[in-house]
Every structure is written in C-alpha cells, then in structure tokens.
Amino acid sequence: MLLVLMYVGLNFLGRQTEYVGLLMDGVAFIFIVEVEEIIYARVLRQEVRSTWEERDPVEIKKNGFLASRPDLSDFMWLCIVLIAAIAFLAYYTVVLVEPLYASLQCACLSEGA
C-alpha cells in the first residue's frame, strides 16, 4: 500500500510544472492524510467516540532484530523511502522527460529523428 501511494503521489507531483500548483497539490495531500481525523471528529456521534476512547489500549509486541532499536528501524525506513524516491525519479526521467524533450527538440528545432 505504501508503494502504491508513493508511486501515485510522486507521479502526481512530478507532472506539476509551476511552484504555486505544486504548493497547492502538497496542501491537498496534507488534507488527504488528515481527512480521517476530520471524519472522526465531525461524523461520529459523541457516545460512539466516548465508548471507543474508554476501551483499554491494545498492546502490540514487536518481534525481530529491530524490535529493541526503534531508531535503527526509523533510519532503515527513511533509507528505503529515499532509495524508492530516487529510483522513481530516474524512472520518470527516462520514461517521460527524455522522450518529451526529444519530441520538443524535433518539433521546435527540426532536429532529431
């Protein structure tokens, strides 16, 4: 799910050519991320919210190598997201930017194949 959302978000933001449009798209993404809080606060009745909030918290036990080192786990995820973003930008450049640049050179300057 993270990979699909990251691909769609980067593809959406990658097609923007103006700073103002890019800023507005970023604000729209923040709204999408925060929409569950808005729905929780505005749509659910107060008795449903209070019933849910009065429940005991659920304990989650982490297993594995990084269970005792959350700092390394966070750093690992940061590296994974950075590598995925760089890979997407390389893919985006090869698939969209370079063919578009070549076609514009051909159309405007009558150069190329």
Backbone torsions as a table, in degrees:
resi	resn	phi	psi	omega
1	MET	NA	-40.9	178.6
2	LEU	-62.1	-40.8	-179.7
3	LEU	-66.6	-41.0	179.2
4	VAL	-64.9	-46.1	178.8
5	LEU	-63.9	-38.8	178.5
6	MET	-66.4	-40.6	178.9
7	TYR	-63.8	-47.2	-178.8
8	VAL	-64.7	-44.1	-179.6
9	GLY	-64.3	-45.3	179.1
10	LEU	-67.7	-36.8	177.4
11	ASN	-65.7	-41.6	178.1
12	PHE	-63.6	-47.5	-179.4
13	LEU	-72.2	-28.0	-179.2
14	GLY	-70.2	-23.0	-179.2
15	ARG	-85.4	-6.2	-178.8
16	GLN	-81.1	135.8	-177.0
17	THR	-113.9	-9.9	-178.8
18	GLU	-113.6	147.5	-179.4
19	TYR	-65.7	-40.6	-178.4
20	VAL	-66.2	-42.8	177.6
21	GLY	-64.1	-38.9	177.7
22	LEU	-64.9	-40.2	177.2
23	LEU	-63.8	-43.5	178.8
24	MET	-64.9	-38.6	177.2
25	ASP	-65.0	-38.5	176.1
26	GLY	-62.9	-40.7	176.7
27	VAL	-64.5	-38.6	177.6
28	ALA	-64.2	-38.6	177.4
29	PHE	-65.6	-38.0	177.0
30	ILE	-63.9	-39.7	176.5
31	PHE	-62.4	-41.4	179.4
32	ILE	-62.5	-39.2	179.7
33	VAL	-68.2	-35.9	-175.6
34	GLU	-93.2	3.0	-174.9
35	VAL	-66.3	-29.3	179.7
36	GLU	-67.4	-33.5	176.4
37	GLU	-68.2	-38.5	178.7
38	ILE	-65.4	-44.0	179.0
39	ILE	-64.4	-42.3	179.5
40	TYR	-60.8	-42.1	-176.7
41	ALA	-77.4	-33.1	-172.1
42	ARG	-101.5	-28.4	-171.8
43	VAL	-96.7	-42.2	-176.6
44	LEU	-72.0	140.3	176.6
45	ARG	-67.0	156.6	-176.7
46	GLN	-63.2	-39.4	-178.8
47	GLU	-67.8	-32.9	176.6
48	VAL	-68.4	-43.1	178.1
49	ARG	-63.1	-44.1	-178.8
50	SER	-67.6	-36.5	176.3
51	THR	-62.9	-43.7	-179.4
52	TRP	-66.9	-41.0	-177.1
53	GLU	-73.3	-21.5	179.5
54	GLU	-82.6	-9.1	180.0
55	ARG	-68.5	155.4	175.8
56	ASP	-70.3	143.9	178.4
57	PRO	-66.9	150.0	179.6
58	VAL	-91.3	127.6	178.4
59	GLU	-86.0	134.3	178.2
60	ILE	-119.6	122.6	179.4
61	LYS	-100.8	127.5	177.7
62	LYS	-91.0	136.9	176.3
63	ASN	-116.5	155.6	175.4
64	GLY	115.5	-175.8	-174.9
65	PHE	-66.2	-41.7	-173.8
66	LEU	-93.5	10.5	-177.7
67	ALA	-65.6	-36.0	-178.6
68	SER	-90.8	-5.5	-177.7
69	ARG	-124.7	79.0	-179.3
70	PRO	-66.4	-24.2	177.9
71	ASP	-66.5	-41.4	177.1
72	LEU	-68.9	-35.7	177.8
73	SER	-63.4	-45.0	178.2
74	ASP	-64.2	-41.3	178.5
75	PHE	-64.8	-38.1	177.6
76	MET	-62.8	-45.0	179.2
77	TRP	-65.3	-36.9	176.1
78	LEU	-60.9	-44.8	178.8
79	CYS	-63.5	-40.9	179.2
80	ILE	-63.2	-43.4	179.6
81	VAL	-66.8	-40.3	177.7
82	LEU	-63.6	-43.9	178.8
83	ILE	-64.5	-41.2	178.7
84	ALA	-65.6	-39.1	178.7
85	ALA	-66.6	-41.6	177.8
86	ILE	-65.3	-41.6	177.2
87	ALA	-62.8	-41.1	177.9
88	PHE	-64.0	-42.9	179.5
89	LEU	-63.1	-38.6	176.4
90	ALA	-64.6	-44.3	177.6
91	TYR	-61.9	-45.0	-178.6
92	TYR	-62.5	-39.8	179.5
93	THR	-65.9	-44.2	-177.8
94	VAL	-70.6	-40.9	-173.2
95	VAL	-83.2	-36.8	-173.4
96	LEU	-113.6	-48.4	-170.7
97	VAL	-70.5	-48.9	-177.2
98	GLU	-66.1	-43.9	175.5
99	PRO	-63.4	-36.7	177.8
100	LEU	-66.0	-41.7	178.0
101	TYR	-63.5	-42.5	179.0
102	ALA	-64.5	-40.9	-180.0
103	SER	-69.1	-35.5	176.4
104	LEU	-68.6	-37.8	175.9
105	GLN	-63.6	-40.2	-179.5
106	CYS	-66.9	-43.3	-176.5
107	ALA	-73.7	-41.2	-173.9
108	CYS	-88.3	-39.4	-174.8
109	LEU	-106.5	-2.9	-177.1
110	SER	55.4	41.8	176.6
111	GLU	-119.2	148.6	176.1
112	GLY	102.9	-174.6	-175.2
113	ALA	-74.3	NA	NA
